[in-house]
Amino acid sequence: MSSPNELSPKSPQESAVETRHVVLPNDANHYGTAFGGAIMSWIDLIAVMAAQRHSGREAVTVSIDRINFITPIQIGDHVNLKAMVNYVGTTSMEVGVQVNRENPYTGEMVRATTAYLSFVALDENKKPAPVPPLKLETDLEKRRFAEGKMRIEMAKEFAAKIKASRKIS
Ligand SMILES: CC(C)(COP(=O)(O)OP(=O)(O)OC[C@H]1O[C@@H](n2cnc3c(N)ncnc32)[C@H](O)[C@@H]1OP(=O)(O)O)[C@@H](O)C(=O)NCCC(=O)NCCS
């Protein structure tokens, strides 16, 4: 198994993915706006593409860490999704996804949803495999990396606290 140091660093731009959907009645809830589950499925799909492109391997979703529904999306709206690898560990990658609602007639874009997901790259035996380090070039990429690292560390701390509290009770 190659160690991450042997892998050439890749910039977040190299694996970034952008895609679009139109909200059809099948994607909507009974309020006539996009169903959260439909948006989550689009988010998972685009995020795994970014993780596969970064790692050059099969990647599986290990955790959907946070999803914020900010603005509802109407039937007929265009939905623009952008995914980028924010942070990498040894075998894991955190991908950030931005979802924007676009009025197809005026082009007006509004942030609708944001999400952070963690993926693990797998080798041929379906075991975790090292991923390339991130080549951070811009201040924005450096900020996203630092925030991703904080989220991962906080999640580990939280999991440890929960485990400890269950031992007490
Ligand atoms: C992903 C999977 C292979 C990891 O196996 P594992 O035995 O937990 O692996 P490890 O303990 O060695 O952890 C591997 C990495 O995952 C990270 N990880 C494990 N659980 C995590 C979680 N809940 N959230 C975030 N990262 C997690 C670890 O921190 C580690 O990262 P690092 O190598 O960058 O330090 C295994 O959990 C799995 O197969 N899960 C099911 C995936 C799936 O079916 N997804 C849905 C369909 S795509």
The ligand as an SDF file (V2000), in Angstrom:
LIG
                    3D

 48 50  0  0  0  0  0  0  0  0999 V2000
  -15.6370    3.3720    5.2370 C   0  0  0  0  0  0  0  0  0  0  0  0
  -15.1590    2.1020    5.9110 C   0  0  0  0  0  0  0  0  0  0  0  0
  -14.4690    1.2040    4.8970 C   0  0  0  0  0  0  0  0  0  0  0  0
  -14.1490    2.5420    6.9930 C   0  0  0  0  0  0  0  0  0  0  0  0
  -13.7450    1.4070    7.6440 O   0  0  0  0  0  0  0  0  0  0  0  0
  -13.0430    1.5110    9.0940 P   0  0  0  0  0  0  0  0  0  0  0  0
  -12.6680    0.1560    9.5000 O   0  0  0  0  0  0  0  0  0  0  0  0
  -13.8730    2.3750    9.9940 O   0  0  0  0  0  0  0  0  0  0  0  0
  -11.7300    2.2690    8.7340 O   0  0  0  0  0  0  0  0  0  0  0  0
  -10.7710    3.0340    9.6950 P   0  0  0  0  0  0  0  0  0  0  0  0
  -11.1460    2.9270   11.1440 O   0  0  0  0  0  0  0  0  0  0  0  0
   -9.3940    2.6000    9.2760 O   0  0  0  0  0  0  0  0  0  0  0  0
  -10.9980    4.5640    9.2750 O   0  0  0  0  0  0  0  0  0  0  0  0
  -10.6690    4.9850    7.9720 C   0  0  0  0  0  0  0  0  0  0  0  0
  -10.8690    6.4740    7.8920 C   0  0  0  0  0  0  0  0  0  0  0  0
  -12.2500    6.7820    8.0190 O   0  0  0  0  0  0  0  0  0  0  0  0
  -12.4250    7.7850    9.0060 C   0  0  0  0  0  0  0  0  0  0  0  0
  -13.7420    7.5620    9.6180 N   0  0  0  0  0  0  0  0  0  0  0  0
  -14.2160    6.4370   10.1600 C   0  0  0  0  0  0  0  0  0  0  0  0
  -15.4810    6.6490   10.6100 N   0  0  0  0  0  0  0  0  0  0  0  0
  -15.7770    7.9320   10.3330 C   0  0  0  0  0  0  0  0  0  0  0  0
  -16.9310    8.7640   10.5340 C   0  0  0  0  0  0  0  0  0  0  0  0
  -18.0350    8.3100   11.1070 N   0  0  0  0  0  0  0  0  0  0  0  0
  -16.8830   10.0310   10.0950 N   0  0  0  0  0  0  0  0  0  0  0  0
  -15.7860   10.5250    9.5080 C   0  0  0  0  0  0  0  0  0  0  0  0
  -14.6580    9.7970    9.2610 N   0  0  0  0  0  0  0  0  0  0  0  0
  -14.6680    8.5200    9.6880 C   0  0  0  0  0  0  0  0  0  0  0  0
  -11.2880    7.5470    9.9950 C   0  0  0  0  0  0  0  0  0  0  0  0
  -11.0330    8.7130   10.7660 O   0  0  0  0  0  0  0  0  0  0  0  0
  -10.1570    7.2550    9.0230 C   0  0  0  0  0  0  0  0  0  0  0  0
   -9.6930    8.4690    8.4440 O   0  0  0  0  0  0  0  0  0  0  0  0
   -8.1180    8.7500    8.1500 P   0  0  0  0  0  0  0  0  0  0  0  0
   -7.5580    7.5270    7.4900 O   0  0  0  0  0  0  0  0  0  0  0  0
   -8.1210    9.8940    7.2190 O   0  0  0  0  0  0  0  0  0  0  0  0
   -7.4920    9.0380    9.4650 O   0  0  0  0  0  0  0  0  0  0  0  0
  -16.3410    1.3030    6.5730 C   0  0  0  0  0  0  0  0  0  0  0  0
  -16.8200    2.0460    7.6930 O   0  0  0  0  0  0  0  0  0  0  0  0
  -17.4620    1.0720    5.6150 C   0  0  0  0  0  0  0  0  0  0  0  0
  -17.3640    0.2400    4.7170 O   0  0  0  0  0  0  0  0  0  0  0  0
  -18.5980    1.7860    5.7840 N   0  0  0  0  0  0  0  0  0  0  0  0
  -19.7480    1.6400    4.9060 C   0  0  0  0  0  0  0  0  0  0  0  0
  -19.6640    2.6320    3.7530 C   0  0  0  0  0  0  0  0  0  0  0  0
  -20.9490    2.6200    2.9570 C   0  0  0  0  0  0  0  0  0  0  0  0
  -21.5100    1.5760    2.7090 O   0  0  0  0  0  0  0  0  0  0  0  0
  -21.4170    3.8150    2.5570 N   0  0  0  0  0  0  0  0  0  0  0  0
  -22.6840    3.9810    1.9070 C   0  0  0  0  0  0  0  0  0  0  0  0
  -22.6580    3.6830    0.4500 C   0  0  0  0  0  0  0  0  0  0  0  0
  -21.4250    4.5570   -0.4530 S   0  0  0  0  0  0  0  0  0  0  0  0
  1  2  1  0
  2  3  1  0
  2  4  1  0
  2 36  1  0
  4  5  1  0
  5  6  1  0
  6  7  2  0
  6  8  1  0
  6  9  1  0
  9 10  1  0
 10 11  2  0
 10 12  1  0
 10 13  1  0
 13 14  1  0
 14 15  1  0
 15 16  1  0
 15 30  1  0
 16 17  1  0
 17 18  1  0
 17 28  1  0
 18 19  1  0
 18 27  1  0
 19 20  2  0
 20 21  1  0
 21 22  1  0
 21 27  2  0
 22 23  1  0
 22 24  2  0
 24 25  1  0
 25 26  2  0
 26 27  1  0
 28 29  1  0
 28 30  1  0
 30 31  1  0
 31 32  1  0
 32 33  2  0
 32 34  1  0
 32 35  1  0
 36 37  1  0
 36 38  1  0
 38 39  2  0
 38 40  1  0
 40 41  1  0
 41 42  1  0
 42 43  1  0
 43 44  2  0
 43 45  1  0
 45 46  1  0
 46 47  1  0
 47 48  1  0
M  END
$$$$
